Amino acid sequence: MEKKLLSIQKLCAWYDCKKPVLSDFSLELAEHEVVGLIGLNGAGKTTFLKVLSGVHEGFCAEQLVMDTHAVDFSDRAFQRQRYTVFAEDASFSYFTFREYLTYVCKVYGVAQPDISELVAGFHFGEYTDVLMKDLSMGNRKKVFLITAFALKPRLLLLDEPVNGLDFTSTEYLYQLMAGYREHGTLLFSSHILESITLTCDRVLVLEEGRIRESFSQGEIDAAGIREALVV
């Protein structure tokens, strides 16, 4: 592994403290890598991403370190280095895409980037000034994906990123995901093997709140991952 970006040791997360979703969960992410999380429903993928995103309060950990310093996922300094695209997101319904992007850039303290290539790649040009409440599920997803790849945060989190996308947009998204190591670290969850095999440097198989198996480059193939999931 290259230089560490984030180290998480012995994380537990729960909705009911008597029934932990994640237990003794440890993970290290390197700078400039693409890591996929895969597992059956209930394995803890989404809960883990919510913890990292600072929107799930029911957790504790022995150690959380970023760049050799202890970190709090709710700290503004950490949040400005991380952006999350959730599987479904109904927030900012009365914003247009352009209004939302302007708002996010102000929050993150960055200049508004050139989005023309991303808008074209996702075939989103005719929707940039439409209220998000009036967009289809797939086009709402594109709002957050375009924003994510325009921001280029050090840590990009995607939860089931291809859900709701058409074929052409999915293919374009795979290109963006596979190339993200040039900008930062990408961690995403998926139940679609294609998204894992086409983009990842590492694949982590989750089962009952723990990392059951790990695959690295050269080991990542659909048959091996499928076998790990069904054993």
JOFENSUL-V814346 format. One record per helix or strand of 3 or more residues. SS is the DSSP state (~ for helix, > for strand). FROM is the first residue (numbers start at 1). TO is the last residue. If there is no record, write none. Layout:
BEGIN
SS&FROM&TO ; SS&FROM&TO
END
This chain:
BEGIN
>&4&16 ; >&19&30 ; >&34&39 ; ~&45&52 ; >&59&66 ; ~&76&79 ; >&82&85 ; ~&97&108 ; ~&116&121 ; ~&125&127 ; ~&132&134 ; ~&137&151 ; >&155&159 ; ~&167&178 ; ~&180&182 ; >&185&189 ; ~&193&197 ; >&202&207 ; >&210&216 ; ~&222&230
END
